[in-house]
Amino acid sequence: MAVLERRLQVLFSEAQYQALAAYAHKLRKPIGAVVRESVQDTLRHPRRDSRAALESLFASWDAAPGESMGDWDDVKASFERPFLDGIS
């Protein structure tokens, strides 16, 4: 494990803290460890923002003007998949 050498103060609402504490208790981990793991996961798997998703969608349309994009449910799923993969 890396040597921990930087301290950071983060403020949470009471409700956020209680939810975080309950989650850490469920995992049998200290709250700090849960926060560090969450930060690491976020840095490792940055989420695409909605603007990037729209730009990708418009680029697909520009690449094939006048052609059908296919079934909307399939198109929608292709944009949702990266977000949902990061959650599970």
C-alpha positions in Angstrom: 0.0 0.0 0.0 1.2 3.5 -0.8 2.4 5.7 2.0 -0.3 8.2 3.0 1.3 11.6 3.4 -1.3 14.2 2.6 -4.3 15.2 4.7 -7.4 16.7 3.3 -10.5 18.1 5.1 -13.8 17.4 3.5 -17.1 18.6 4.9 -20.3 16.5 4.6 -23.9 17.2 5.6 -25.1 15.1 8.6 -27.2 13.0 6.2 -24.2 12.4 3.9 -22.0 11.5 6.8 -24.5 9.1 8.2 -25.0 7.4 4.8 -21.2 7.2 4.4 -20.7 5.8 7.9 -23.4 3.2 7.4 -21.9 2.1 4.0 -18.4 1.9 5.5 -19.8 -0.2 8.4 -21.5 -2.5 6.0 -18.2 -3.0 4.1 -16.3 -3.3 7.5 -13.9 -0.6 6.5 -13.0 2.8 7.9 -14.7 5.8 6.4 -11.3 7.1 5.2 -10.7 3.9 3.3 -14.1 4.1 1.6 -13.5 7.7 0.6 -10.0 7.0 -0.8 -11.3 4.0 -2.8 -14.1 6.2 -4.2 -11.6 8.9 -5.2 -9.3 6.3 -6.8 -12.2 4.7 -8.8 -13.3 8.2 -10.0 -9.8 9.0 -11.2 -9.4 5.6 -12.8 -12.7 5.7 -14.6 -13.6 9.3 -15.4 -17.3 9.6 -16.5 -18.2 11.0 -19.9 -20.2 14.2 -19.5 -23.4 14.8 -21.3 -21.8 17.3 -23.7 -19.3 14.6 -24.9 -22.2 12.1 -25.4 -24.1 14.7 -27.5 -21.0 15.5 -29.6 -20.5 11.8 -30.2 -24.1 11.4 -31.2 -24.0 14.4 -33.6 -20.7 13.1 -35.1 -22.4 9.8 -35.8 -25.2 11.7 -37.6 -22.7 13.8 -39.5 -20.8 10.7 -40.7 -23.9 9.3 -42.3 -26.3 12.1 -43.2 -29.8 11.0 -44.1 -29.3 7.5 -42.9 -31.2 5.9 -40.1 -29.3 5.6 -36.8 -31.1 2.4 -36.1 -33.3 1.5 -33.3 -33.4 4.3 -30.7 -33.2 1.9 -27.8 -30.0 0.5 -29.2 -28.5 4.0 -29.7 -29.6 5.0 -26.2 -28.1 1.9 -24.7 -24.7 2.5 -26.4 -24.5 5.9 -24.7 -25.7 4.7 -21.3 -23.4 1.7 -21.2 -20.2 3.6 -20.2 -22.1 5.4 -17.4 -23.7 2.2 -16.1 -20.5 0.2 -16.3 -18.9 2.7 -14.0 -21.7 2.4 -11.4 -21.8 -1.4 -11.0 
